[in-house]
Amino acid sequence: MTGDPSSGVPLRIRGAALRRGQRELWAGLDLDVEPGEFIAVLGPSGSGKTTLLRALLGLEEVSAGTVEVAGSRVRGRGNRRIGYVPQQRPLPPETSLRGRDLVGLGVSGHRFGFPVPRRADRARVDALVAEVGATSFADRPVGELSGGEQQRLRIGQALADDPVVLLCDEPLTSLDLANQRAIVSLIDSHRRARGTAVLFVTHDINPVLDVVDRILYIAGGSFMLGSPDEVLDSDVLTRLYGAPVEVLRAGGRLVVVGAPDAEAAHHHHSEAAE
């Protein structure tokens, strides 16, 4: 099933709440993500950003409300209508798995037993490898590849089933500026071409600022949803945090100053902006 607009709303959340023990991370979340829409999820560490993605993946249950993907309730893990791109963590240098084999796990890894390559699978892997710009290094061991190259392959794996929703959990971590731009451009191009809805968790808004449609900002048990101009505002974030926060704009970049936990979370900071 693809993210074609005729399939309806790819992701619908109604009255959702999440708790960790006795602590409520947030509550009352209503969100419709339209086909091809790019939503950035921001907030300090511990605010519930990654927990939200885990709930969408069926790895955790919301404590209230409902979550639907392509019109069906999320029940349990393993929904193949959802693609998932994790943080960029370098694979061990001794990892001998080839790049195309990593992508191939997304194509055939769901089958029981040892995956036996089929002609259709090989063609699909070749197409995914080409889509993410990995053809030149797809036959090399992934342990020899750079962080940016490995992340391209992870995106190819996440797109194997042409998901209606793509969840990205800080996929730019540890990447240099050039690779950050390349990964964002890759995801942006795919969602525009295929109508895939994107939820993109990040601690720095700047690399995705030019492609974001809306921002979901979670902090202090509350949230704000709106356009970048509506959310990334000093008054709005001050109310959200319950503490003085200032949003500075310089040279087309944003820096949030004074947000609690901003230093630990590198909140919308980048080395270039400091």
C-alpha positions in Angstrom: 0.0 0.0 0.0 1.5 3.4 -1.0 1.1 6.9 0.3 -1.1 7.9 -2.6 -3.6 10.6 -1.6 -6.5 8.4 -2.6 -5.6 6.1 0.3 -6.8 8.8 2.8 -5.0 10.1 5.8 -1.7 8.2 6.4 -1.6 8.9 10.1 -4.4 9.9 12.5 -3.9 10.4 16.2 -6.9 11.2 18.4 -6.9 12.2 22.1 -3.6 10.4 22.6 -1.7 10.5 25.9 1.6 8.9 27.0 2.8 8.1 30.5 6.0 6.8 31.9 5.2 5.4 35.3 3.4 8.2 37.2 4.7 10.9 34.9 2.5 12.1 32.0 4.7 13.0 29.0 1.8 14.6 27.2 -1.9 14.2 26.7 -4.7 15.3 24.4 -2.8 15.0 21.2 -4.9 15.2 18.0 -2.9 15.0 14.8 -3.7 14.2 11.2 -0.7 13.9 8.9 -1.6 14.3 5.3 0.0 12.4 2.3 3.4 13.9 1.6 3.5 16.1 4.7 6.7 16.6 6.6 6.3 17.2 10.3 9.3 17.8 12.6 9.0 16.7 16.2 11.0 18.9 18.6 11.5 19.1 22.3 14.0 18.5 25.1 15.4 15.1 26.0 12.8 13.1 28.0 9.8 15.0 26.6 8.4 11.9 24.8 9.5 12.4 21.2 11.0 8.9 20.7 8.3 7.4 22.8 5.7 8.8 20.4 7.5 7.0 17.5 7.6 3.8 19.6 3.8 4.1 20.1 3.3 4.5 16.3 5.4 1.4 15.7 3.3 -0.6 18.2 6.3 -1.0 20.6 4.4 0.9 23.3 0.7 1.5 23.9 -0.7 5.0 24.3 -2.2 5.4 27.7 -5.3 7.1 26.2 -6.7 7.8 22.7 -6.2 6.0 19.4 -3.5 5.8 16.7 -4.4 4.8 13.1 -2.1 4.2 10.1 -3.9 4.2 6.7 -7.2 3.8 8.5 -6.3 0.9 10.7 -5.6 0.9 14.4 -2.0 0.3 15.4 -2.0 -3.1 17.1 1.3 -4.8 18.1 4.6 -4.4 16.3 5.7 -5.0 12.7 3.4 -2.7 10.7 4.8 -2.8 7.2 2.9 0.3 6.2 5.4 2.2 8.4 9.1 2.8 7.5 11.5 3.5 10.3 14.9 5.3 10.1 16.9 5.1 13.3 19.7 7.3 14.6 23.0 7.0 12.7 25.1 4.7 14.8 28.2 3.5 13.0 28.3 -0.3 12.4 31.4 -2.1 13.6 34.3 -2.0 11.1 34.3 -5.8 11.0 30.7 -6.0 9.8 31.0 -7.9 6.5 27.3 -7.6 5.4 27.2 -5.9 2.0 25.4 -2.6 1.6 22.8 -4.2 -0.7 22.2 -7.0 1.8 21.3 -4.4 4.5 18.7 -3.0 2.1 17.6 -6.5 1.2 16.7 -7.2 4.9 13.8 -4.7 4.4 12.7 -6.5 1.3 12.8 -10.2 2.4 13.8 -10.1 6.1 10.2 -10.5 7.3 10.0 -14.0 5.9 10.4 -17.0 8.1 13.7 -18.9 7.8 16.8 -17.9 5.9 15.8 -15.3 3.3 16.5 -16.8 -0.2 17.0 -14.0 -2.8 14.4 -14.0 -5.6 14.6 -12.3 -8.9 11.9 -9.8 -7.9 13.7 -9.2 -4.6 16.9 -8.5 -6.4 15.2 -6.1 -8.7 13.6 -4.3 -5.8 16.9 -4.0 -3.9 18.6 -2.6 -7.0 15.8 0.0 -7.4 16.1 1.0 -3.7 19.8 1.2 -3.8 19.6 3.5 -6.9 16.9 5.7 -5.3 19.1 6.4 -2.2 22.2 7.0 -4.3 24.1 4.0 -3.0 24.8 2.1 -6.2 28.6 3.0 -6.2 29.1 1.4 -2.7 26.3 -1.1 -2.4 28.6 -4.1 -2.9 31.1 -3.1 -0.2 31.0 -4.3 3.4 28.9 -1.9 5.4 31.6 -1.8 8.1 33.8 0.0 5.6 31.3 2.7 4.7 31.0 6.2 6.1 28.2 7.3 8.4 26.4 9.1 5.6 26.7 6.0 3.3 25.3 3.7 6.0 22.4 6.0 6.7 21.5 6.1 3.0 21.3 2.3 3.1 19.1 2.4 6.2 16.7 4.7 4.4 16.6 2.3 1.5 15.8 -0.5 3.9 13.0 1.7 5.5 11.5 2.4 2.1 11.4 -1.3 1.0 7.6 -1.7 1.4 6.8 1.8 0.0 5.4 2.9 3.4 2.6 5.4 3.8 4.4 6.8 6.9 8.1 7.3 7.4 9.3 7.7 11.0 12.8 9.2 11.4 14.3 9.2 14.9 17.2 11.7 14.9 18.6 10.3 11.7 21.2 13.2 11.3 23.0 12.5 14.6 26.8 12.3 14.1 26.6 13.3 10.4 28.5 16.3 9.1 26.7 19.2 7.4 27.1 17.9 3.9 25.7 14.5 4.8 22.9 16.0 6.8 21.8 18.0 3.7 22.1 14.9 1.5 19.9 12.8 3.8 17.3 15.5 4.2 17.1 16.0 0.5 16.7 12.3 0.0 13.8 12.0 2.4 12.2 15.2 1.0 12.5 14.0 -2.6 10.9 10.6 -1.7 7.9 12.1 0.2 7.2 14.5 -2.6 7.4 11.8 -5.3 5.5 9.1 -3.4 3.2 11.0 -1.1 4.8 9.5 2.0 4.0 11.3 5.3 7.1 12.0 7.4 7.5 12.4 11.1 11.1 13.6 11.8 12.4 13.7 15.3 15.3 16.1 15.6 17.2 18.1 18.2 18.2 20.7 15.5 15.5 22.3 13.3 18.0 24.0 11.0 18.9 21.1 8.7 15.2 20.5 7.9 13.8 24.1 8.2 13.4 24.5 4.5 11.3 21.4 4.0 9.2 21.3 7.1 5.4 21.8 6.7 4.5 21.8 10.5 6.2 21.4 13.8 5.1 19.3 16.8 6.9 20.8 19.8 6.7 18.8 23.0 7.9 20.2 26.4 6.9 20.1 30.0 4.0 17.7 29.5 2.4 20.0 26.9 2.7 20.4 23.2 2.3 23.0 20.4 1.5 22.1 16.8 1.7 24.6 13.9 3.8 26.1 11.2 7.5 26.9 11.9 6.6 30.6 12.3 3.7 29.8 14.7 5.7 27.4 16.9 9.2 28.8 16.8 8.3 32.0 18.5 9.7 33.4 21.8 6.3 34.0 23.4 5.0 30.6 22.4 8.0 28.6 23.7 8.0 30.7 26.9 4.4 29.7 27.6 5.2 26.1 26.7 8.2 25.8 29.0 6.9 28.1 31.7 10.2 29.9 31.6 11.8 32.7 29.6 12.8 31.4 26.2 14.1 33.4 23.3 14.2 32.4 19.6 17.0 34.1 17.7 17.2 34.2 13.9 20.6 34.9 12.3 21.7 34.1 8.8 18.7 32.0 8.0 19.3 29.8 11.1 17.5 29.5 14.4 18.8 29.2 17.9 16.6 28.7 21.0 18.1 30.3 24.1 17.0 29.7 27.7 14.9 26.5 27.2 15.3 24.2 30.1 17.5 21.2 29.1 18.5 23.0 26.0 22.2 22.5 26.6 21.8 18.7 27.2 19.5 18.3 24.2 21.5 20.7 21.9 18.2 22.3 21.3 18.1 23.7 17.8 21.8 24.5 18.1 24.5 23.7 15.7 28.2 24.4 15.8 27.8 26.7 12.9 25.2 28.8 14.7 27.1 29.2 18.0 
